[in-house]
Amino acid sequence: MRRVVRGSRILITGASSGIGRALAGLVAEAGARVAIVARSTDKLDDLARELTVRTKAEVLSITADVTSEADRRRMLDTVVDQFGGLDVLVNNAGVASFGHFGSSSEDIMRRVMEVNFFAPAELIRSAIPILTEGHHPAIVNVSSMCGRRGVPAWSEYSASKYALVGLTEALRGEMARFDIDVLLLVPGLTKTDLRANLLHNTGRMKIEFEKGMEPEAVARAILKSLEKNRTEAVVGWEAKWILRLNRWMPRLVDRLMNRRVKQLYAAESAKEAG
């Protein structure tokens, strides 16, 4: 059954930039009523004004920290007060750390898990009673190819995204009795602010974010998944070929990644051996 986005009440976290910002524009153009959430009040207000003028859609700006229980409750209460309910929850907010796990810290691990896993998990839990009353309701979780294949130097990020994937798959069955669809997006490398906001940035492998997908490409995939009620969508050629290769030849992927890491740390290894 196709979902009609026009008239839907949609809440998007991490909406001040990147994928969230692009998605807010697309669903507003499609005629949805949109609640955009992020910590940056100025960016949110600017986006809300821009979309209201450009699309004539109803856009609600909510400044909130997704890791705060009080803020999560407030964003849902605000949507119910202003829109009368909620039809689609998009968990998009995220943070990452790039570097050797052994030289990272417990604080970074916990922060990444709080933003990427615990926050969306608890937002979903709080939103279930509201979504149950929605029209063709859906939960959309934006994961990463790192949530299907762990990547060296992205250990905390991979762990958090794997956890989100596992929760998504489990909830798909649980939410069936409420007729709430649970959709998963698995994008590859994307041009976002993720690099600028890394909690730890000591990784040696060169990550060419500038060659990643445009956020609009991922946003279009999310919109298509919503409209076609697509359970899972892998987005981007890089994610598709890596995950396909990993599915059929995981040991080869392990060897390729292991060899690359050894090359990056060859000087230290030689010094230690000498």
C-alpha positions, 0 to 999 in steps of 0.5 A, a space after each residue: 500500500 502506497 503512503 500519501 505524504 501530502 497532509 502527513 504530519 512528519 517529525 524529523 530530527 537532525 533537521 538543521 543540516 545535511 540529510 535532515 534539512 534536505 528531507 524537510 524540504 522534500 516533504 514540505 514540497 510534497 505537502 506534508 506538515 513538518 516539524 524540524 528538530 535540532 539543537 541550533 535555533 538559528 538554523 532551524 528558524 531560518 529553514 522554517 522561514 525558507 520552507 514556509 515561503 518557498 513551499 507554503 507548507 506548515 513548518 514547525 521549528 523545535 529546538 531540542 537535544 534528542 538525548 534529553 528526556 524532557 526535550 523528547 517529551 516536549 517535542 512530541 507534546 508540541 507536535 500534538 498541540 500544533 498538528 493534532 498528532 503525528 504520522 511519521 517519525 524520522 530518526 536522523 540525528 547522529 554523531 560519530 567518532 573517527 579513530 583507533 578504538 584503543 586510544 578513544 574513551 568511554 565518554 566518547 563511546 557513551 556519547 555516540 551511543 546516546 545520540 545514535 541509539 538510546 535517543 531514537 530508541 526512547 523517542 520511538 518508545 514515547 511516540 508509539 501511543 501517538 503514532 498508533 492514532 496516526 494515519 498510515 503511521 511509520 517510523 523511519 530510522 536512518 542508519 549507515 552502511 556501518 550498521 551492516 558492516 563494521 568499519 575500522 576507525 568507525 568502531 563506536 559509530 558502527 556499534 551504534 548503527 548496528 544497534 539501531 538496525 537491530 532495534 529496527 528489525 525487532 520493532 518491525 514485528 512488534 509494531 505490526 499489531 499497531 499497524 505502524 510501519 518501521 523502515 530502515 535507510 542504509 546510506 553510504 558516504 554522504 556530504 554532511 556536517 558529520 566530519 566537522 562535528 566528529 567527537 574524536 578525529 585521529 583516524 589515518 585513512 583518508 575519507 573523502 567526504 567531498 566525493 560522497 553523495 549529496 544529502 538530497 540523494 539520501 533524502 529522495 530515497 527516504 521519501 521514496 521509501 515512505 511513499 512505497 513503504 519500502 522496508 529497507 533501502 541501501 543508498 549509494 553505489 559504495 554502500 551497495 557494492 561493499 555490502 553485497 561483497 560482504 554478504 557473499 565474501 565476508 572473509 575477503 572484506 576482512 582481509 582487505 580491511 586488515 591489510 589497509 589498517 596494517 599499511 596505515 600503521 606500518 611505520 609504528 609496527 616496524 619501530 616496535 619490532 626494531 
